[in-house]
Amino acid sequence: MNITFNFKSKALCRDYLKVIYDNLEYTLIEFATKFKDGDFSLDIKLKECIIVYRGNKMTYEELCNRDSHFSEGLLFSERYSKEIYPLEHFLIIGNKDYYKAAKFVNKTERCLQTARYYLMNSYDLLKTDFDVNWETGYGSQFLLRTVDFTTSVVWYNSCFDYILQVIYFAFGLYKKIPGFNDQMSHEKLLKECSYSSLSGIYGNYKSVQNFRELWEIVNKCYNSLTEVNSWSNYIKHKGGIAFKGLYPPDPFVIKVTDVEGKTISETSDFESIELEMDEGYDILKKTHRAIYDCINELVDYIDFKSAMPQKDPNNENLPIPDVNSYVKVILP
């Protein structure tokens, strides 16, 4: 028996953005086909248009202000460059663990700004015709936005790995990993740094003075990244994320059953999680703030300046402080 059927579908995102000019509404392809007469002609004409994105109308000025307003909540963290970097020549002499932690503060802040960059790129509704040819339609623009969104997710999730490494070195937690010895390479030590391993160390030493306070700072950030961590795991290990509207829906579903009608498998079992990207921006914005706050709380808690030599009128040399006098968490 042969079964033939015809099915036509299209990606919903192709119609997500339209342009109103002279009271007439156009898709991006239609607008480009009718009005493009030079390299920047469409970008200039857009200033006279109303932009309609998924039913929401906005002027060109409102479109620009949308991006600006969103970026205001994505704060820059610059504690390393402004406060810690000038101290490094003392840290490498007086407390190498603090020196290593300082380097990972720097890495965390750089990672955060990279995530911010890709998030802002994704949040931008419409790239110029010069950047992305409007004659290809809005589907290509939406595709690029999803690529930047997934990249941003991975970078935000990586920030937390660096945060763990900050406390891992600052408070000598690495000395409590199984099989530790002074000959372990830096790469080997980093391999053993994970939320799971540090949780185990905390469980064994939670009665140590100030450790609970430190762990609460880290754990608060960890809990704030639950969704981002899940998305990142799908992106890296489970086939990625499917974005609603990006591709046309499948024309049919195949289901395999046994002779009694019990479902054994179906094609939907092998699909990725589906995400509504426009609903994900607020989550990433909150994630950014959680990481930003965690960096600041940790830098304040560690207090790198406390490791600096203190001037003594009775001693012309600058004595290096004993680590026990300023490191807040010291494991036995």
Sequence and secondary structure as in RCSB ss.txt:
>XXXX:A:sequence
MNITFNFKSKALCRDYLKVIYDNLEYTLIEFATKFKDGDFSLDIKLKECIIVYRGNKMTYEELCNRDSHFSEGLL
FSERYSKEIYPLEHFLIIGNKDYYKAAKFVNKTERCLQTARYYLMNSYDLLKTDFDVNWETGYGSQFLLRTVDFT
TSVVWYNSCFDYILQVIYFAFGLYKKIPGFNDQMSHEKLLKECSYSSLSGIYGNYKSVQNFRELWEIVNKCYNSL
TEVNSWSNYIKHKGGIAFKGLYPPDPFVIKVTDVEGKTISETSDFESIELEMDEGYDILKKTHRAIYDCINELVD
YIDFKSAMPQKDPNNENLPIPDVNSYVKVILP
>XXXX:A:secstr
           GGGGSEEEEETTEEEEHHHHHHHH  STTHHHHHGGGSEEEETTEEEEHHHHHHHHHHHHHTS 
   HIIIIIGGGHHHHHHH HHHHHHHHHHHHHHHHHHHHHHHHHHHH S   TTTS GGG HHHHHHHHHHHHH
HHHHHHHHHHHHHHHHHHHHTTGGGGSTT  TT  HHHHHHT  HHHHHHHHHHHTTSTTHHHHHHHHHHHHHHT
HHHHHHHHHHHHSS EEETTTS   S   EEE TT  EEEEGGGG  EEE HHHHHHHHHHHHHHHHHHHHHHHH
HH GGGGS   BTTBSS     GGGT S    
